[in-house]
Amino acid sequence: MTTLSQPVARRGLGDRGLLIILLLLLGAIVIVERVIATRNEQNIPLSSTSNRADGASVMFLWLEELGYELINEPQAAFEVPENVGLTFLLAPSETVTDDEWATLSSWVEDGGILIISGSNPIAQFVYTQLGYGFFEGESFPTENARFQINSESPFLNTLNSFDLDDFELDEALNTLPLRPETDQVVHLSANGKPLVVSHPIGRGHVILAPETSLFSNKGLSGSTNRNVLLSLIAQQETGQRIWVDEWHHGIREVDFQNGAISGPIDWLRFTPSGRAVLLVCLLLLVFMLFNGRHLGRPDPLRESLIRRGPADYVDAMATLTRQTGDTDVVAQHSYQRLRRVLTKRYRLDPNLGDQALVETIQRIKSPEMAEATAGLLNRLKQKGPSESDLISLQSDIDQFIDENF
C-alpha cells in the first residue's frame, strides 16, 4: 500500500533571520563603499595617493627617499601646516575659495613657495587670481617643441648641461601667457612660450608650471623631469617641510568633534557608513515596492456583546441592600412597581392616591381584587421591613400579578 507523504511546511526567516541578513548586507555595503572611496582617492590626477600614470605618488615617495619631509595628511579645516616652506597645489579638482586663497597668499607673503600645476578650469581660476589667464592656441604637440632654459633663472640655470630632448612629456604641452608686469621670471619655455614661470609675492614667490607631466608618475620616469623638480624644490630653506595639498583634491578628514558633522543628515551624506545606510534603505524600499502587498480596508473593532444576566443584577441589588441595611428603598421600589402595573393595565391616572386607586379597582374589577391591592400597598408602606418581610412581599406581589393579569 502506497502512502502519500505530507508536504513539509517551510518555515520563514522570521524577524531574527531578517535582522541578521540586513546587518550582513549593511556590513558588506559599508566595506564596498569604503573600497570605492579609497579607489576614487587613488584615481585623482596628480594626487600623492594615486599610483596611476597621472598620479603623483612617485614624486611623494621619491622626495621622501631623498631626505625631504613631506606631509599629505587629510585636514578637517583648510590651513597651511606649521613649519612648511614649500607647498604643491597640483591640478586642483576642488574649487579654491576666496578664504582659502587668502590663506595661501598670506602664507606666501611670509616667505613660502607655492608651486601650482595643471590646466583644468580650477587651475585656470587660480592663474586668473594671480593675474594670468589662459587663451586658446597655447597647446601644441610635444614632438614640435623646442625647449629653452633662461640662463638668468635662479632655479633652472644649472640644467643647461642636461639634454632637454630627454623630457618625458604628454602628447601636448600647456603653456602660460605672460602678465604685463615685469616682476615675473620665465624659467623654462617651449617654442618661445612660457612653460615654467614665477613671480614674487611679499617675501615668497609663486611658481606656475601648467604642464602636469613635470610632476606625474609617468613623467618622473625621465631624468630631465626629475632634475627640473629637484631644482624647483631646492629653493626652500633647510629643515622646512613640503606640503602636498590634498584638500583641493577632495581628500579631507571628517571631524565629528569640531562641527564638520553637524547632525545625522551630514553623517548620512558625507561618511561611507552613512551612505551605506542610505543604500540599504533604498534597497529595502525597492524590495517592498516589488514584493509587498497592498493594505486592505481596516477592520472595525468588534463591539463587546457580552451583557450581564438578570440574575447578576438581582444578586448585586440584594448584596447592596444587605450591606447597607436600607430595606425601605427596596420596599419603595416594589411599591412603585405595583402602582405602575395597575395604572398601566387599566389606563388609570398615575397621580391617583392609594384610596382612590383601590376604589377604582373595586368599581371596574371586583371587591376581592381591591382588597388584595389595598393589603399589598399597606404592607409596602410600613417602615423598616426586614429582609424576610421583603422576600415574602415580593413573592405575594408576583403571585398577585400572575393571578390577575
Legacy VTK file of the C-alpha trace (Angstrom):
# vtk DataFile Version 3.0
C-alpha trace
ASCII
DATASET POLYDATA
POINTS 405 float
0.000 0.000 0.000
1.449 3.275 -1.100
1.112 6.240 1.208
1.448 9.822 0.142
3.820 11.905 2.195
2.515 15.142 3.525
4.268 18.272 2.204
6.656 19.787 4.684
5.783 23.370 5.513
8.660 25.749 5.014
9.476 27.975 7.886
10.046 31.639 7.150
13.160 33.506 8.127
11.427 35.254 10.982
12.358 38.612 12.451
15.719 37.401 13.783
16.800 35.913 10.447
15.747 39.029 8.571
17.679 41.198 11.044
20.838 39.108 10.571
20.541 39.364 6.778
20.094 43.143 6.996
23.135 43.506 9.280
25.267 41.404 6.917
24.048 43.462 3.969
24.841 46.698 5.791
28.338 45.491 6.652
29.000 44.434 3.058
27.818 47.788 1.704
29.970 49.694 4.220
33.034 47.739 3.087
32.219 48.258 -0.598
31.597 51.973 -0.033
34.924 52.348 1.766
36.759 50.481 -1.012
35.111 52.665 -3.663
36.000 55.828 -1.734
39.625 54.656 -1.426
39.830 53.855 -5.138
38.369 57.240 -6.004
41.087 58.890 -3.930
43.729 56.841 -5.739
42.338 57.829 -9.164
42.639 61.610 -8.681
45.118 63.171 -11.181
48.344 64.398 -9.525
47.249 63.146 -6.123
50.037 61.911 -3.892
47.818 58.917 -3.048
47.441 57.818 -6.689
49.790 55.287 -8.264
48.307 55.665 -11.727
50.314 57.140 -14.579
48.796 60.601 -13.972
49.155 60.374 -10.177
51.908 61.850 -8.005
52.744 59.082 -5.545
56.159 58.564 -7.185
57.090 62.200 -6.522
55.991 61.897 -2.892
57.905 58.660 -2.213
60.984 59.696 -4.197
61.383 63.005 -2.340
60.986 61.179 0.967
63.796 58.812 -0.045
65.963 61.844 -0.787
65.509 63.017 2.803
62.779 65.618 2.427
59.970 65.664 4.967
56.663 65.564 3.122
53.144 65.687 4.545
49.826 64.973 2.838
47.512 64.051 5.707
43.821 64.916 5.257
42.670 68.014 7.102
39.426 68.786 8.890
39.788 72.506 8.038
41.946 74.154 5.397
45.176 75.626 6.710
48.854 75.507 5.844
50.579 73.157 8.324
53.261 74.508 10.635
56.893 74.753 9.526
56.082 74.299 5.829
58.398 76.052 3.382
57.005 74.735 0.100
53.513 73.739 -0.989
52.392 71.771 -4.052
48.973 72.706 -5.453
48.801 70.172 -8.274
45.808 70.014 -10.651
43.212 71.036 -8.047
39.867 69.319 -8.586
38.021 71.257 -5.854
37.294 74.988 -6.056
39.747 77.256 -4.278
37.509 79.578 -2.276
38.365 83.200 -1.575
39.148 82.425 2.072
41.413 79.531 1.091
43.220 81.650 -1.467
43.658 84.384 1.136
45.243 81.798 3.451
47.681 80.672 0.745
48.538 84.246 -0.296
49.235 85.275 3.303
51.478 82.239 3.751
53.419 83.061 0.542
53.859 86.685 1.618
55.512 85.392 4.804
58.176 83.633 2.726
56.543 80.435 1.444
56.992 78.893 -2.003
53.827 77.799 -3.800
54.117 75.529 -6.858
50.921 75.380 -8.936
50.395 72.969 -11.814
47.500 71.924 -14.009
45.466 73.175 -16.928
41.916 72.350 -15.800
39.336 75.103 -15.205
40.007 75.258 -11.458
43.740 75.677 -12.050
42.926 78.343 -14.634
40.889 80.160 -11.983
43.945 80.167 -9.711
46.094 81.577 -12.528
43.476 84.266 -13.047
43.701 85.177 -9.355
47.420 85.745 -9.912
46.894 87.939 -12.952
47.457 85.261 -15.592
44.911 83.759 -17.901
44.570 81.049 -20.490
43.938 81.799 -24.099
43.251 79.406 -26.919
46.015 78.086 -29.066
48.673 77.747 -26.357
48.825 73.946 -26.566
50.979 72.347 -29.224
52.369 68.851 -29.890
55.392 67.845 -27.872
57.238 66.490 -30.893
57.460 70.000 -32.363
58.598 71.626 -29.116
61.941 73.370 -28.784
62.826 73.874 -25.138
64.927 76.696 -23.788
66.136 77.444 -20.259
66.574 81.033 -19.138
70.232 81.446 -18.259
69.273 84.015 -15.640
66.816 81.674 -13.925
67.679 81.267 -10.237
66.027 77.839 -10.344
66.993 76.110 -13.559
70.298 77.702 -14.558
72.099 74.519 -13.557
70.150 72.498 -16.129
71.965 73.821 -19.154
74.155 70.743 -19.184
71.165 68.411 -19.372
69.668 67.191 -22.577
66.346 68.990 -22.913
65.243 66.488 -25.522
65.093 63.889 -22.738
61.848 65.356 -21.361
59.099 62.827 -20.628
56.033 64.896 -21.521
52.444 64.406 -22.600
51.442 64.488 -26.248
50.503 68.161 -25.996
52.137 70.918 -23.956
50.267 73.543 -21.941
51.890 76.930 -21.526
51.098 80.229 -19.844
50.641 83.722 -21.240
52.815 86.426 -19.708
51.493 89.098 -17.395
52.018 92.732 -18.290
54.025 93.230 -15.090
57.783 92.945 -15.297
58.426 91.141 -11.975
57.825 87.681 -13.442
60.624 85.351 -14.475
60.347 82.752 -17.254
62.484 79.775 -16.271
61.605 77.298 -18.988
59.915 77.893 -22.322
58.808 75.803 -25.264
58.792 77.339 -28.731
59.213 80.695 -27.065
56.126 80.285 -24.844
56.416 80.150 -21.043
56.337 76.654 -19.539
57.612 77.430 -16.009
57.084 80.954 -14.658
57.498 82.525 -11.212
56.888 85.888 -9.609
57.345 87.171 -6.046
54.581 87.829 -3.544
55.921 89.555 -0.449
58.913 87.615 0.864
57.895 84.438 -1.003
57.121 83.567 -4.583
54.746 81.501 -6.695
55.939 79.042 -9.340
53.479 78.223 -12.131
54.010 75.097 -14.232
50.802 74.154 -16.062
52.421 71.095 -17.665
51.431 68.298 -15.231
53.891 65.750 -16.641
56.666 67.547 -14.746
55.238 66.005 -11.550
53.319 62.890 -12.638
54.359 59.283 -12.060
54.853 58.727 -15.783
56.722 61.988 -16.289
59.210 61.391 -13.475
60.498 58.328 -15.303
62.545 60.842 -17.342
65.774 62.133 -15.809
65.229 65.706 -17.040
61.835 65.856 -15.349
63.395 64.767 -12.061
66.160 67.377 -12.370
63.627 70.130 -13.052
61.615 69.060 -9.980
64.709 68.995 -7.757
65.741 72.445 -8.983
62.295 73.849 -8.133
62.149 72.475 -4.583
65.785 73.317 -3.817
64.746 76.915 -3.105
63.162 76.178 0.257
65.135 76.622 3.446
66.779 73.659 5.161
64.684 71.946 7.847
61.350 73.039 6.494
58.693 70.629 5.357
56.961 70.176 1.992
53.180 70.056 1.954
51.246 68.346 -0.823
47.802 69.973 -0.779
45.233 67.150 -0.947
42.449 69.371 0.380
41.765 70.618 -3.138
41.650 67.026 -4.379
38.658 66.455 -2.117
40.597 64.279 0.363
39.522 65.660 3.716
39.204 64.453 7.272
35.724 64.236 8.757
35.927 65.909 12.154
32.998 64.870 14.364
34.129 66.998 17.313
34.696 70.353 15.601
31.377 70.550 13.845
32.259 69.104 10.440
29.383 66.691 11.036
26.607 68.848 12.467
23.890 66.201 12.597
22.571 62.879 11.306
21.907 64.359 7.855
25.586 65.297 7.419
26.624 61.873 8.712
24.405 60.195 6.117
25.696 62.408 3.305
29.418 62.674 3.962
30.531 59.386 5.540
30.858 55.964 3.860
28.853 54.339 6.652
26.057 56.882 6.301
25.877 56.425 2.544
25.767 52.667 3.107
22.762 53.080 5.409
21.016 55.173 2.744
21.723 52.488 0.154
20.318 49.759 2.418
17.153 51.822 2.966
16.839 52.271 -0.792
17.180 48.522 -1.353
14.537 47.832 1.306
12.184 50.320 -0.349
12.653 48.664 -3.735
12.075 45.246 -2.151
8.871 46.422 -0.513
7.614 48.002 -3.751
8.054 44.796 -5.738
7.225 42.208 -3.071
4.856 43.962 -0.677
1.080 43.659 -0.667
-1.432 46.452 -0.635
-3.107 47.024 2.690
-6.862 46.341 2.719
-9.547 48.340 4.395
-9.166 48.415 8.163
-11.498 46.040 10.032
-13.547 47.822 12.693
-13.051 46.602 16.216
-15.740 44.190 17.302
-18.028 45.576 19.941
-18.380 43.523 23.033
-21.857 41.913 23.081
-21.450 40.185 26.410
-24.068 41.512 28.826
-24.861 40.671 32.406
-27.821 38.400 33.013
-30.842 39.415 35.145
-29.656 37.197 37.969
-26.440 39.231 38.179
-28.405 42.431 38.720
-30.681 40.762 41.299
-27.673 39.447 43.193
-25.977 42.843 43.003
-29.037 44.678 44.342
-29.583 42.102 47.076
-25.979 42.301 48.149
-26.043 46.108 48.148
-29.251 46.144 50.226
-27.904 43.606 52.693
-24.662 45.563 53.135
-26.354 48.935 53.558
-29.334 47.658 55.606
-31.676 50.170 53.900
-34.760 47.982 53.260
-37.062 50.998 52.846
-35.553 51.691 49.433
-36.386 48.168 48.218
-39.915 48.429 49.609
-40.402 51.800 47.903
-39.200 50.322 44.597
-41.708 47.432 44.886
-44.494 49.896 45.859
-43.903 51.998 42.740
-43.691 48.875 40.597
-47.076 47.620 41.826
-48.799 51.010 41.226
-47.207 51.265 37.760
-48.520 47.820 36.774
-52.073 48.629 37.965
-52.359 52.105 36.366
-50.863 50.974 33.093
-53.009 47.835 32.889
-56.316 49.683 33.480
-55.229 53.013 31.930
-55.678 54.969 35.108
-54.276 58.293 36.172
-50.844 57.597 37.753
-51.390 60.509 40.143
-54.355 58.814 41.909
-53.940 58.298 45.633
-53.920 54.806 47.125
-57.547 55.053 48.365
-58.808 56.366 45.034
-56.866 53.641 43.229
-58.389 50.905 45.419
-61.946 52.278 44.930
-61.474 52.452 41.144
-60.272 48.832 41.034
-63.245 47.768 43.141
-65.618 49.542 40.723
-64.117 48.226 37.471
-62.964 44.793 38.678
-64.024 43.175 41.924
-64.075 43.786 45.687
-61.648 40.863 46.201
-59.003 42.357 43.931
-59.461 45.769 45.552
-58.996 44.221 48.989
-55.800 42.399 47.881
-54.430 45.583 46.349
-55.094 47.593 49.500
-53.372 44.941 51.631
-50.237 44.902 49.472
-49.989 48.681 49.364
-50.330 48.982 53.143
-47.654 46.341 53.767
-45.258 48.099 51.346
-45.671 51.433 53.169
-44.573 50.010 56.521
-41.234 51.420 57.762
-38.166 49.273 58.348
-39.284 45.913 56.941
-36.965 43.020 57.492
-35.250 41.057 54.744
-37.637 38.151 55.153
-40.639 40.534 55.007
-39.319 41.922 51.700
-38.919 38.454 50.238
-42.433 37.495 51.312
-43.861 40.748 49.941
-42.108 40.301 46.599
-43.441 36.756 46.334
-47.010 37.914 47.099
-46.762 40.724 44.518
-45.553 38.294 41.818
-48.427 35.896 42.670
-50.981 38.786 42.613
-49.791 39.899 39.167
-49.826 36.339 37.799
-53.401 35.704 39.035
-54.949 38.977 37.827
-53.128 39.816 34.611
LINES 1 406
405 0 1 2 3 4 5 6 7 8 9 10 11 12 13 14 15 16 17 18 19 20 21 22 23 24 25 26 27 28 29 30 31 32 33 34 35 36 37 38 39 40 41 42 43 44 45 46 47 48 49 50 51 52 53 54 55 56 57 58 59 60 61 62 63 64 65 66 67 68 69 70 71 72 73 74 75 76 77 78 79 80 81 82 83 84 85 86 87 88 89 90 91 92 93 94 95 96 97 98 99 100 101 102 103 104 105 106 107 108 109 110 111 112 113 114 115 116 117 118 119 120 121 122 123 124 125 126 127 128 129 130 131 132 133 134 135 136 137 138 139 140 141 142 143 144 145 146 147 148 149 150 151 152 153 154 155 156 157 158 159 160 161 162 163 164 165 166 167 168 169 170 171 172 173 174 175 176 177 178 179 180 181 182 183 184 185 186 187 188 189 190 191 192 193 194 195 196 197 198 199 200 201 202 203 204 205 206 207 208 209 210 211 212 213 214 215 216 217 218 219 220 221 222 223 224 225 226 227 228 229 230 231 232 233 234 235 236 237 238 239 240 241 242 243 244 245 246 247 248 249 250 251 252 253 254 255 256 257 258 259 260 261 262 263 264 265 266 267 268 269 270 271 272 273 274 275 276 277 278 279 280 281 282 283 284 285 286 287 288 289 290 291 292 293 294 295 296 297 298 299 300 301 302 303 304 305 306 307 308 309 310 311 312 313 314 315 316 317 318 319 320 321 322 323 324 325 326 327 328 329 330 331 332 333 334 335 336 337 338 339 340 341 342 343 344 345 346 347 348 349 350 351 352 353 354 355 356 357 358 359 360 361 362 363 364 365 366 367 368 369 370 371 372 373 374 375 376 377 378 379 380 381 382 383 384 385 386 387 388 389 390 391 392 393 394 395 396 397 398 399 400 401 402 403 404
